[in-house]
Amino acid sequence: MIRPEVADFTALGKLPSEDGEPDEALEEAVEHAGALLDLIERPVTDEEAHALADCFGDDECFGVAWVLLHLIETAPHAREDRPEAARRWRDGLTSQ
């Protein structure tokens, strides 16, 4: 079962990218995503971790993606069964 606060975050879809010109809309989207993440009580369930992993975008989203990764890592089986999307995102950033 996915809690409402997790569902609210996942409803945003992929995190916005840092690319392009920063504007008010991007700033608001990043702040909103960060605020929703802060509402999610830790630890998350394995099911929630897998749902949250689908929200990674192409980059760090001004640090929000790292907060998301650390949240996912609070799931009971995150270390041995990290959601594929989270692993790919982290591996992609560290290989650059």
Number of C-alpha atoms within 10 A of each C-alpha: 7 13 12 10 15 19 15 15 22 20 11 14 14 15 24 22 16 17 9 7 7 10 8 9 9 16 13 11 14 20 14 14 21 20 13 17 20 14 12 17 11 12 14 21 19 21 12 19 26 20 18 26 24 16 20 24 17 16 19 19 19 15 12 19 24 15 14 22 19 10 22 27 22 16 20 14 14 18 11 7 13 19 21 12 17 23 13 14 18 17 11 12 11 8 6 5
